[in-house]
C-alpha cells in the first residue's frame, strides 16, 4: 500500500479530476457543433489528456526536488520524504509524455497535420513549465490556463471532429481563466519556498494582496466569457447554467482578498477554488450537451 502511495504521489492524483472536466467541455462543444462523436476517440483523447497532466505533475515534482531539497519542495511531499523515488518520478513523467506523444501521433494520422501546432504547443508546456515557464510571472500565470483551456478544450474538439471551431475557442476561455487562477492562488502559501527554488510569480514579485486583485479579475473574466460567448452565438443559452458557480466564486474572491496574507484562513478559499474549477466547465459542458 505504501509502495502504491509512493508511486501515485508524484502524479498528484487528487488534482487529476480537473482534466476530465476540461475534456468534457471539449466533448460538449464537439457534440453541439457536429451532433455526435466517436466514443473510442473520446476515450483515447481522455487518456492523452490525463497522461499530459500526470507528466506535468511528475516533472514538476522532480525538478522542484532536484533544485532544492526542502520540506516545502516536491509538491506532494513524496520526494522529500523518500529521495530514492526521484528517478521513479522522472520515469513517470517521461512515460506519461510518451503516452501523450503516441496519442498525438494517432490523431495526426486520423485527423491530419492541422492538429500538429496544438500538439507541439502542449508538449512544450508539459516539458518547459517547471524549468522555464515558472520563472516568468506572466508566463507562469497564463500557462496553466493555456494548457488546460485553449489547448485541451480546442484539442479535444479537433480530435473528436477533425476541425477547429470558434465554439471550442470561446468555451476554452472558461478553463483558461479558472485554471490559471487555480495554480495562481495555490502559489500564495508557497511564496518563500518558490522563491528559494528560483521561481518568479506574481505573489513573489508584487505580493499576495495585489495578486488577489488579479485573482478576482480572472474569476470575473471566466464568467464574463460565458455571457459574451452566448451573446455572440458561439455557445447555446443553456451554457449559462455555468454562471451558477458564481455562488461560490464570489465568496472565493472576497476570501482571497481578505486573507491573502493569512495562509491558515486562506486555505478554505483555496478549496473553494478547486470546486469552482471543476464545477464551472462541467456545468457549461452540460449546457452544451443538452442544448
C-alpha positions in Angstrom: 0.0 0.0 0.0 2.9 2.4 0.8 4.6 1.5 -2.5 1.4 2.4 -4.4 1.1 5.7 -2.5 4.7 6.5 -3.3 4.1 5.7 -7.0 0.9 7.8 -7.1 2.3 10.7 -5.0 4.3 12.5 -7.8 1.2 12.2 -10.1 -0.8 14.3 -7.6 -3.8 12.1 -8.2 -6.4 14.3 -6.4 -5.7 17.1 -8.8 -6.3 14.9 -11.9 -10.1 15.5 -11.6 -9.6 18.8 -13.4 -8.6 17.1 -16.6 -11.9 15.2 -17.2 -13.8 18.4 -16.5 -11.9 20.2 -19.3 -12.1 17.3 -21.7 -15.8 17.1 -21.0 -16.1 20.8 -22.1 -14.4 19.9 -25.4 -16.8 17.0 -25.8 -19.7 19.3 -25.2 -18.6 21.7 -28.0 -17.9 18.8 -30.4 -21.4 17.3 -29.8 -23.1 20.7 -30.1 -21.3 21.5 -33.3 -21.3 18.1 -35.0 -24.2 16.3 -33.5 -22.2 13.2 -32.4 -18.7 11.9 -31.8 -16.8 8.6 -31.6 -16.8 7.1 -28.1 -13.5 5.4 -28.9 -11.9 8.7 -29.9 -13.2 10.3 -26.8 -11.6 7.7 -24.6 -8.3 8.0 -26.4 -8.4 11.8 -26.0 -9.1 11.5 -22.3 -6.2 9.1 -21.9 -3.9 11.5 -23.6 -5.1 14.5 -21.6 -4.8 12.7 -18.2 -1.3 11.5 -19.3 -0.3 15.1 -20.0 -1.5 16.2 -16.6 0.4 13.4 -14.9 3.5 14.3 -16.9 3.4 17.9 -15.9 2.9 17.0 -12.2 5.7 14.4 -12.1 8.1 16.7 -13.9 7.2 19.5 -11.5 7.9 17.3 -8.5 11.2 16.0 -9.9 12.6 19.4 -10.9 11.5 21.1 -7.7 13.1 18.4 -5.6 16.3 18.3 -7.6 16.7 22.1 -7.5 16.5 22.3 -3.7 15.5 19.5 -1.3 13.4 21.2 1.4 10.3 20.2 3.2 8.4 22.7 1.1 9.5 21.5 -2.4 8.4 18.3 -4.1 4.7 19.2 -4.2 3.0 16.1 -2.8 5.9 15.7 -0.3 6.7 12.2 -1.7 10.2 13.0 -2.8 11.4 15.0 0.3 10.2 12.0 2.4 11.7 9.4 0.0 14.5 10.9 -2.0 15.2 7.4 -3.6 12.0 7.8 -5.6 13.3 10.7 -7.6 14.2 8.5 -10.6 10.8 6.9 -10.4 9.1 10.2 -10.5 11.2 11.2 -13.5 10.4 7.9 -15.2 6.7 8.5 -14.6 6.9 12.0 -16.2 8.8 10.6 -19.2 6.5 7.6 -19.7 3.4 9.8 -19.5 4.9 12.2 -22.0 5.5 9.3 -24.4 1.8 8.3 -24.0 0.8 11.9 -24.9 3.1 11.7 -28.0 1.5 8.4 -29.0 -2.0 9.7 -28.7 -0.9 12.8 -30.6 0.6 10.7 -33.4 -2.6 8.6 -33.6 -4.8 11.7 -34.1 -2.3 13.2 -36.6 -2.8 10.0 -38.6 -6.6 10.1 -38.2 -7.2 13.9 -38.5 -4.2 15.2 -40.4 -1.3 17.7 -39.7 -3.7 20.5 -38.8 -3.5 19.2 -35.2 0.3 19.4 -35.1 0.6 23.0 -33.8 -1.6 22.2 -30.8 0.3 19.1 -30.1 3.7 20.7 -30.2 2.5 23.6 -28.0 1.0 21.2 -25.5 4.2 19.2 -25.3 6.3 22.3 -24.8 4.1 23.4 -21.9 4.5 20.0 -20.3 8.3 19.9 -20.6 9.1 23.6 -20.0 6.7 24.5 -17.2 8.9 23.9 -14.2 12.4 24.7 -15.6 11.5 27.8 -17.6 7.8 29.0 -17.6 7.6 29.1 -13.7 10.4 31.6 -13.7 8.5 34.3 -15.6 5.5 35.9 -13.8 3.2 36.4 -16.8 4.1 33.0 -18.4 3.6 31.3 -15.0 0.2 32.9 -14.7 -1.3 32.1 -18.1 0.5 28.8 -19.0 -1.8 26.5 -16.9 -4.9 28.1 -18.5 -3.3 27.8 -21.9 -2.7 24.1 -21.3 -6.0 23.2 -19.8 -8.1 25.7 -21.5 -7.1 26.6 -25.1 -5.0 23.5 -25.8 -7.1 20.9 -24.0 -10.5 22.1 -25.0 -9.7 23.1 -28.6 -7.6 20.0 -28.9 -10.3 17.7 -27.7 -12.8 19.3 -30.1 -10.4 18.9 -33.0 -9.6 15.3 -32.1 -13.3 14.5 -32.0 -14.5 16.4 -35.0 -11.4 16.9 -37.3 -11.9 20.7 -37.4 -11.3 23.9 -35.4 -14.3 25.8 -34.2 -15.0 29.2 -32.7 -17.3 27.5 -30.3 -14.4 25.4 -28.8 -12.2 28.5 -28.6 -15.0 30.5 -26.9 -15.6 27.7 -24.4 -11.9 27.3 -23.7 -11.8 30.8 -22.2 -13.6 29.4 -19.1 -10.9 27.0 -18.0 -8.2 29.3 -19.4 -9.0 31.9 -16.7 -10.1 29.4 -14.0 -7.1 27.0 -14.2 -4.7 30.0 -14.4 -6.4 31.1 -11.2 -6.2 27.6 -9.6 -2.4 27.5 -9.7 -2.1 31.2 -9.1 -4.0 31.0 -5.7 -2.0 27.9 -4.8 1.2 30.0 -5.1 0.1 32.3 -2.2 1.2 30.0 0.7 4.4 28.9 -1.2 6.0 32.3 -1.7 9.1 31.6 0.4 9.5 28.1 -0.9 9.0 29.1 -4.6 11.5 32.0 -4.2 14.1 29.6 -2.7 14.0 27.4 -5.9 14.2 30.2 -8.3 10.5 30.6 -9.3 9.2 34.1 -10.1 5.5 34.5 -10.0 3.3 37.5 -9.2 2.8 36.7 -5.4 6.6 36.9 -5.2 7.0 39.9 -7.4 4.1 42.2 -6.4 2.9 40.5 -3.2 -0.1 38.5 -2.2 -2.5 41.4 -1.6 -2.1 42.9 -5.1 -2.1 39.4 -6.6 -5.5 38.8 -5.0 -6.8 41.6 -7.3 -5.6 39.6 -10.3 -7.3 36.5 -8.9 -10.6 38.3 -8.6 -10.3 39.8 -12.1 -9.6 36.3 -13.7 -12.7 34.9 -11.9 -14.7 37.8 -13.3 -13.3 37.2 -16.8 -14.1 33.5 -16.7 -17.8 34.1 -16.1 -18.0 37.1 -18.4 -16.6 34.9 -21.2 -19.6 32.6 -20.9 -22.0 35.6 -21.2 -20.2 37.1 -24.1 -19.9 33.8 -26.0 -23.7 33.2 -25.6 -24.4 36.8 -26.7 -22.3 36.2 -29.8 -23.9 32.9 -30.6 -20.8 30.8 -30.0 -22.4 29.0 -27.1 -26.1 28.0 -26.5 -28.1 29.8 -23.9 -28.2 26.6 -21.9 -24.5 27.1 -21.2 -25.5 30.0 -18.9 -26.0 27.4 -16.2 -22.3 27.7 -15.7 -23.0 31.0 -14.0 -24.4 29.0 -11.1 -20.8 28.6 -9.9 -20.8 32.3 -9.1 -22.4 31.3 -5.8 -19.0 30.0 -4.7 -16.8 32.2 -6.9 -17.9 35.4 -5.2 -17.0 34.2 -1.7 -13.7 32.8 -3.0 -12.8 36.2 -4.5 -13.7 38.0 -1.3 -11.8 35.5 0.9 -8.7 35.7 -1.3 -8.7 39.5 -0.9 -9.4 39.4 2.8 -7.0 36.7 3.8 -4.3 37.0 1.1 -1.5 37.2 3.7 -3.1 34.8 6.2 -2.3 31.3 4.9 -4.4 29.5 7.5 -7.5 31.5 6.8 -7.0 31.4 3.1 -7.0 27.6 3.0 -10.8 27.1 2.8 -11.0 29.5 -0.1 -8.3 27.6 -1.9 -10.6 24.6 -1.5 -13.5 26.6 -3.0 -11.2 27.5 -5.9 -10.7 23.8 -6.7 -14.5 23.3 -6.7 -15.0 26.3 -9.0 -12.5 24.8 -11.5 -14.3 21.5 -11.7 -18.0 22.6 -11.4 -17.9 25.5 -13.9 -16.6 23.8 -17.0 -18.8 20.8 -16.2 -21.9 23.0 -16.0 -21.1 24.7 -19.3 -20.5 21.3 -20.8 -23.9 20.0 -19.6 -25.5 23.1 -21.2 -23.8 22.2 -24.5 -24.8 18.6 -24.3 -28.5 19.3 -23.5 -28.9 22.2 -26.0 
